[in-house]
C-alpha cells in the first residue's frame, strides 16, 4: 500500500493513538513481556486497519531454510575424539546418547511435563550414520562413549543395543582405521588444530568444535591442510543454524536499520559452571587418565613456549605445572592458557561468528582489550572479566565485546543503526530510532512507535521448557540450544552436524567452513593478544598477519 493510501485513512489515526495508550497501560503489569507483546499488538493493529506492515517494514514471513537431507544418502561411518561435556552433547545431537542420560530425561519428564528434552531427542532426525570408533584418554569417558555409540535405538539402560564401537587409546590409532569416514573432534583447545590436521591428512572429513586454533601459527597451518586435502570441514558454531540470525541478515541486508555503526555483544554468566569450574568426575586418577597425552608431545609444548616467549608472555604459562598430574587442570582446563583460549576463544567466538554470519564483517582492522581475574581467585591464568573493542573502519563500524563470569545481568546482542536498532537472541526485535531519517515521516504520522519494538520475530517458541541450568539458559537466550524450522523445534547442534553430513554426501561446502573458521580464529587471537600484551593489535589484510601496535 502506498504512503498516500495510508494518509487517506485519517479516521484511524485518532483511535490508533488511544489504542496504543490503552495497550501500554494493560501491558505495564507484564514487565518482561510488555515490549514484545506490544510489538506483536502493533503488527496486528496495522494489519487489522488495512495497513500492511510489510509496506512499512518489508521483511519476508519465511523462516530459516536448511540443507535438506538427501534421499537414500549413503551411510557415513563416524569416529569420535573426545567425550567430555561437549563431546556428549555432540553425539546426542548426532543421535547417540548414553543410556543413563536417557534414563534421566525420562524421569525428568515424569517429574515435570514441561521438560520435553526426551521427546525432542526421540523425534530428532535419523542422520544415517554409524559410530565405528571412539577415543578418550579418560577411561570413564571412553567407556561412556562406547555405550552411547552402541545405543542405536535411543533407549535407556534396559534397552537393546547395537554393535559396540571400538575404543581407541590414542586418536592417531582411530584416524588410521579403514572403517571411519569422518570424525567429530571435541577435545581441549590446545589439541584442536593438531587433530584436525592429522584427520584431514588421513582422509577423514572433520567436524571440529570451536575455536579453530590454540595459537596464531597453527591457524595458517590448519587452513592450508584443510584446503590441500579437500575434506569437508565444519567448525562447531551451531549458531549458523539459528533462525533469528538468518532473519537478522535479511533485515540488515535490506538496509532496514540504516547504516549500522555500533554493535554490542556480551557474555554474562554467574555460576562456577559458567566460569568453567566443572565437577571432578568420580573414578578419575593417574591410573584412569593418560596425562602425558593430555599435555601433548614435548615438541608441541616447546613450540608453544617459544611462541609465548617471542611476545614476552612466559608469565602466563606454567611448564612445570603442566608436567604435574592435576585433576583441576584436567577437568577445568579452560582456566589456564596452557590449554585454553580463554574468554576470546570460548565465548567471544559465538558472538563474533553470529555477527560475521549476519553481516559478513570478516577480520577486524584492530582489537584493543582490557580486563583481569577479578572474582575467581582459584589459580587460573585466564581473565574472568574481559572487554575488547574491534574496529571495522571500512564498514564505518565498531563492535564491542564485554564479558563477566560473575554477574548474570542479561544483556543482548544489539545492532545499532541510524534508523533502527535490532536485538537478536532466540527472538528478534527491531526498535525504530526516534531520530531516524528513513522512517521520519511515518514516525511523525504516528504509524511507527519509537518507544517499543516495532517489529518482533518469534520463530515458534513459547517457553524455555528444556532449560535447566544457568549455563543452558545463557545459550538458550542466544539461540544456541534450539531453533525452529517450519514450526518444529530443533537442536541447533543437530542441524549443524546434519548440514556437515549432507555436505559430505552432496559434495557441498558447509556454512562454517575453513574460511569462516580462519576469520573466527584470527579475530579471537587479536583480542587475546591485545589483552596479554596490553597493546592494540592490527590486521594487515594484504599480508594476512597480526601487527602489534604501541603499548598503551
Steps between C-alpha positions, in 0.01 A plus 500: 500500500639841406568774755222720362252214550604478865456875540146479358387297800502801732215363708720219632773732624311619809382155618853366441648749746235415758537127438874523538463671839253237613728219384798640685289548812389136490852376432656702780425216740702256289852651511685213334258442211367854466723627224484177302123477534454860393710437191266212410198719589626775271549255215147367543357852525663603174366192324151531649466863384601417147859612542745232396812499720701372204435831327658679794760240596547251213617171648407160364281268710704193424721351768841347461577257221741212551672245283252219451610139558583309184258217440679169515830661590782263586569410861798686645733329745597728787785512749471709817804661664427643844195411709491763773217749554482624140585164348194346666281782369633458147440128494145547631443755225618236254247253645703300752453558874630325809226270636534662843420839344186354342399368844542847652301668224210257539492562876527876447194491277305297756581761763430795272282463190644824363843340484485369143866422442436127468219552250712736292788256496284206393349707218842606371571405137688180427824619340589157357836468671675230698752556779791267427767644728533713813804641677542666837803502727281472813374143549161605639432721199630237261266235639208746493574571135491129416156469661367807325633388163326163533165657603358481149138485620522807729404299806571506873703259709266207433497549126628287216834626373684453174858412427740686729745736328867431552665705772839642408757614755669747263328717242756415230402134525138601435603712202685203352186284501359404158140490622475870589406766242472807719579617852336720762768668712416646840820521701670782697595802288871423489429185298249639247716594202745214545226237497313669214816504287583138580143398418502683167836347405346159577218577257229545764238773476507724808243649734707701748370673809587867521742670519701404193842546656699546820773724353539734204763292310290185495203702365680538167610138509158347552345715227767387257456131584120510474516671162773271367324179601152614391319335793161641602565716805244650738589710804264446792314830504145367515371859501532476122171309516314753716189628328521849653856549375388431145206738539739764638721466193199566280401810697848652488549396140185690405632812672210516743721612789683761298876508532604274790773686688520325838447139609502385862546131578531366852566198715350505848501190719504469877562146615803276555393291201474812288854591609625152403531366857369162387443198723781254567364172367499197728751237394759746374861432598846461346404140429188595296631815324778507242656824626794495259264488202286779651805727524610437144835389366807690625570651158156664489546636852839641402348667193236660720758621751709645217188674367419654840864592565515682168241744634635507859198311631678223693336616823163374378608137456632243743717228346573351844131490593418336167717201582326438834183290502207721602130413503414869510700567186364192326131579557526881521757549227322810364637697798865483385671637189701175494199332336239771450420797278315677784190711463598607148532148361217349700215750527587801285521271199127418528414870494747590226391212277139616532600852393712362215213280387254790511722773350802324343739734682815288465810557713498838677752774430603518867435364848558659840431308823493544876387298799638269764444224755265690728278236662623141460823502700558129446840498334372549146699706252221599258285805590145474630421856387592613148417790271615517139436774245518391136518770234373461142578840340423370151148428629481822705431283800621389844420173677522492879539171686448504876511200732475412866480159660374643829174673406193362326353836400335439164649693209413431140666502162412846366555643151466879504422678178413858411136408438437212740660262747462123501545265795561139407474193722256210477254769389559815298379852571540817297444841657489804273727789600317820597740702284481270197517656155346208313196470723461868600174553312331191642626582849342844475177344373484271803527191281832382645569512876850570629448411866434129445601231248328560168585162351530176696594164353422197717594179317253268667608466860275578794720395790848388603361177637816297455732752665612366835822681594645853487746394230224348286292814549791711378523302176122471459457878512754531220324248280783250539302209644204475267325666208185444296455377145146503361368518857701200621755543775853381422825474691729744316798268547300219338433723199865604480623139499228407252616777266858372519393143423283605206787708362717187513234308311425771247849644451402841632662752735365544856396839637788518750776383269875549537490857367238600756698313764822685410324835545362388836838381624697809397240730653515313829881493496509876443283551808708261708834645393373853567412395856822311567732764357310811608510653154274539198531229237452575131418275207706545185253381240752479216757297693234315704679553827449656842709814554580629849424862583669713764451407866212702643 
